């Protein structure tokens, strides 16, 4: 799974990643909160997740939140 964070750039990254690999789950998020929401809706236990975005957006914060066990159990 690829979660691209950061507006129009995120959609461009998501579109590029999807080309040639239709088995890859790809979503674009407008911001970090949206990325977490999308992750909660789509990540399955066997999924490998890459959070990609420009450094200024702070994707490492989303990755850290996803790595916390309780984050994935919220709102389910």
VOGU-593700 format. One line per 3 residues: number of its first residue (from 1); for each residue y, x, z of N, C-alpha, C, CB. Coordinates in Angstrom, 3 decimals. Glycine has a CB too. Layout:
NUM) Y:X:Z:Y:X:Z:Y:X:Z:Y:X:Z  ...
***
This chain:
1) -1.168:0.837:0.000:0.000:0.000:0.000:1.234:0.885:0.000:-0.004:-0.954:1.205  2.230:0.462:-0.743:3.528:1.138:-0.772:4.594:0.127:-0.398:3.820:1.769:-2.175  5.384:0.452:0.612:6.547:-0.347:0.977:7.763:0.512:0.681:6.505:-0.805:2.493
4) 8.518:0.137:-0.331:9.732:0.856:-0.703:10.916:0.168:-0.048:9.908:0.917:-2.252  11.755:0.943:0.630:12.870:0.376:1.391:14.189:0.822:0.780:12.793:0.796:2.879  15.113:-0.146:0.556:16.456:0.240:0.161:17.018:-0.413:-1.077:16.486:1.652:-0.030
7) 17.118:-1.708:-1.125:17.833:-2.408:-2.188:17.287:-2.186:-3.585:19.243:-2.006:-2.167  18.204:-1.993:-4.555:17.810:-1.834:-5.954:16.923:-0.623:-6.167:19.033:-1.726:-6.829  17.187:0.461:-5.447:16.348:1.647:-5.559:14.918:1.349:-5.141:16.914:2.779:-4.715
10) 14.755:0.538:-4.121:13.418:0.183:-3.652:12.657:-0.570:-4.736:13.500:-0.663:-2.369  13.320:-1.482:-5.407:12.639:-2.235:-6.467:12.259:-1.322:-7.617:13.525:-3.378:-6.976  13.121:-0.366:-7.951:12.819:0.595:-9.010:11.590:1.431:-8.633:14.040:1.513:-9.274
13) 11.542:1.902:-7.376:10.384:2.661:-6.910:9.122:1.817:-6.941:10.625:3.185:-5.501  9.226:0.580:-6.493:8.066:-0.303:-6.470:7.552:-0.561:-7.878:8.414:-1.624:-5.786  8.456:-0.829:-8.808:8.051:-1.071:-10.195:7.364:0.149:-10.793:9.263:-1.454:-11.043
16) 7.913:1.329:-10.550:7.339:2.562:-11.089:5.956:2.830:-10.496:8.270:3.749:-10.812  5.801:2.595:-9.218:4.512:2.829:-8.567:3.447:1.866:-9.068:4.654:2.702:-7.059  3.839:0.653:-9.383:2.887:-0.364:-9.819:2.344:-0.077:-11.214:3.540:-1.732:-9.793
19) 3.142:0.559:-12.056:2.700:0.864:-13.418:1.523:1.817:-13.375:3.851:1.467:-14.252  0.472:1.453:-14.075:-0.690:2.308:-14.166:-1.631:2.234:-12.978:-0.254:3.688:-14.342  -1.292:1.475:-11.958:-2.165:1.347:-10.806:-2.074:-0.070:-10.255:-1.801:2.382:-9.722
22) -2.716:-0.979:-10.920:-2.624:-2.387:-10.535:-3.363:-2.702:-9.239:-3.166:-3.252:-11.640  -4.219:-1.797:-8.794:-4.931:-2.020:-7.526:-4.057:-1.704:-6.320:-6.198:-1.173:-7.476  -2.985:-0.959:-6.535:-2.082:-0.588:-5.452:-1.207:-1.783:-5.081:-1.208:0.625:-5.855
25) -1.164:-2.119:-3.797:-0.241:-3.153:-3.322:1.123:-2.507:-3.167:-0.726:-3.796:-1.966  2.136:-3.104:-3.788:3.484:-2.551:-3.752:4.467:-3.663:-3.391:3.858:-1.899:-5.116  5.345:-3.386:-2.428:6.403:-4.333:-2.075:7.706:-3.583:-1.916:6.058:-5.106:-0.779
28) 8.792:-4.238:-2.251:10.129:-3.681:-2.091:10.829:-4.448:-0.971:10.946:-3.756:-3.430  11.488:-3.725:-0.094:12.201:-4.334:1.027:13.671:-3.968:0.950:11.599:-3.886:2.381  14.539:-4.913:1.302:15.981:-4.646:1.228:16.455:-3.786:2.387:16.762:-5.954:1.209
31) 15.744:-3.847:3.547:16.133:-3.044:4.706:14.919:-2.858:5.611:17.308:-3.713:5.486  15.115:-2.170:6.721:13.994:-1.858:7.609:13.364:-3.088:8.234:14.448:-0.934:8.693  14.175:-4.042:8.650:13.628:-5.267:9.237:12.785:-6.027:8.218:14.761:-6.165:9.762
34) 13.270:-6.075:6.996:12.516:-6.741:5.935:11.202:-6.006:5.676:13.354:-6.819:4.641  11.225:-4.680:5.718:10.007:-3.885:5.516:8.971:-4.204:6.593:10.336:-2.375:5.524  9.412:-4.294:7.829:8.479:-4.631:8.907:7.903:-6.025:8.738:9.170:-4.523:10.257
37) 8.734:-6.957:8.349:8.270:-8.311:8.120:7.222:-8.350:7.002:9.451:-9.221:7.778  7.516:-7.680:5.894:6.562:-7.622:4.784:5.265:-6.954:5.208:7.168:-6.876:3.596  5.377:-5.897:5.984:4.185:-5.185:6.440:3.312:-6.095:7.295:4.577:-3.927:7.230
40) 3.920:-6.808:8.198:3.153:-7.722:9.070:2.426:-8.777:8.257:4.079:-8.403:10.090  3.023:-9.201:7.158:2.428:-10.242:6.323:1.296:-9.720:5.439:3.493:-10.871:5.457  1.335:-8.443:5.069:0.432:-7.981:4.023:-0.560:-6.895:4.407:1.221:-7.499:2.917
43) -0.276:-6.087:5.401:-1.171:-4.974:5.729:-2.464:-5.485:6.342:-0.485:-3.994:6.689  -3.558:-4.965:5.823:-4.889:-5.240:6.347:-5.377:-3.993:7.079:-5.880:-5.652:5.205  -6.330:-4.118:8.001:-6.772:-2.963:8.791:-7.231:-1.764:7.965:-7.883:-3.381:9.688
46) -7.795:-1.965:6.808:-8.294:-0.848:6.004:-7.238:-0.236:5.086:-9.460:-1.305:5.178  -6.038:-0.778:5.068:-4.979:-0.297:4.182:-4.406:1.044:4.644:-3.865:-1.329:4.095  -4.018:1.839:3.672:-3.243:3.054:3.903:-1.828:2.721:3.477:-3.825:4.307:3.113
49) -0.861:3.020:4.320:0.513:2.598:4.072:1.421:3.811:3.890:1.022:1.717:5.224  2.220:3.771:2.822:3.267:4.765:2.587:4.592:4.025:2.634:3.072:5.521:1.210  5.465:4.428:3.527:6.802:3.846:3.601:7.727:4.822:2.902:7.257:3.573:5.093
52) 8.354:4.388:1.816:9.169:5.272:0.986:10.576:4.718:0.882:8.549:5.444:-0.418  11.552:5.567:1.059:12.944:5.175:0.914:13.822:6.395:1.076:13.327:4.087:1.933  15.072:6.271:0.734:15.975:7.410:0.873:16.171:7.735:2.353:17.337:7.119:0.192
55) 16.460:8.981:2.621:16.639:9.426:3.997:17.737:8.621:4.700:16.975:10.922:4.031  18.776:8.262:3.976:19.890:7.526:4.580:19.476:6.135:5.060:21.030:7.402:3.584  18.423:5.567:4.483:17.934:4.252:4.895:17.131:4.365:6.187:17.073:3.618:3.783
58) 16.485:5.512:6.399:15.717:5.734:7.624:14.304:5.184:7.605:16.434:5.141:8.760  13.545:5.409:6.545:12.190:4.853:6.489:11.273:5.376:7.586:11.577:5.152:5.155  11.599:6.527:8.166:10.761:7.060:9.238:10.726:6.122:10.434:11.262:8.431:9.670
61) 11.796:5.365:10.649:11.823:4.401:11.750:10.844:3.258:11.499:13.242:3.846:11.943  10.761:2.811:10.260:9.800:1.778:9.915:8.385:2.301:10.096:10.016:1.294:8.477  8.124:3.505:9.636:6.792:4.095:9.783:6.414:4.226:11.257:6.736:5.472:9.098
64) 7.363:4.647:12.078:7.099:4.762:13.515:6.758:3.408:14.125:8.308:5.368:14.234  7.509:2.395:13.755:7.239:1.043:14.275:5.874:0.543:13.826:8.329:0.061:13.816  5.505:0.824:12.578:4.206:0.390:12.075:3.062:1.115:12.775:4.121:0.617:10.573
67) 3.294:2.340:13.187:2.259:3.120:13.860:1.997:2.622:15.281:2.653:4.585:13.894  2.921:1.861:15.836:2.745:1.322:17.180:1.813:0.123:17.107:4.111:0.925:17.812  0.760:0.156:17.864:-0.264:-0.889:17.826:0.313:-2.284:18.038:-1.318:-0.615:18.873
70) 1.223:-2.461:19.001:1.764:-3.785:19.299:2.652:-4.328:18.201:2.533:-3.743:20.576  3.243:-3.473:17.359:4.104:-3.937:16.279:3.346:-4.804:15.303:4.721:-2.766:15.553  2.123:-4.420:14.985:1.344:-5.166:14.009:0.788:-6.462:14.596:0.210:-4.306:13.483
73) 0.761:-6.594:15.907:0.250:-7.806:16.520:1.337:-8.847:16.751:-0.420:-7.474:17.822  2.603:-8.453:16.643:3.709:-9.391:16.812:3.671:-10.444:15.716:5.061:-8.651:16.802  4.010:-11.655:16.047:4.189:-12.738:15.086:2.928:-13.054:14.288:5.299:-12.391:14.142
76) 1.773:-12.718:14.774:0.534:-13.076:14.056:-0.174:-14.164:14.781:-0.395:-11.870:13.894
***
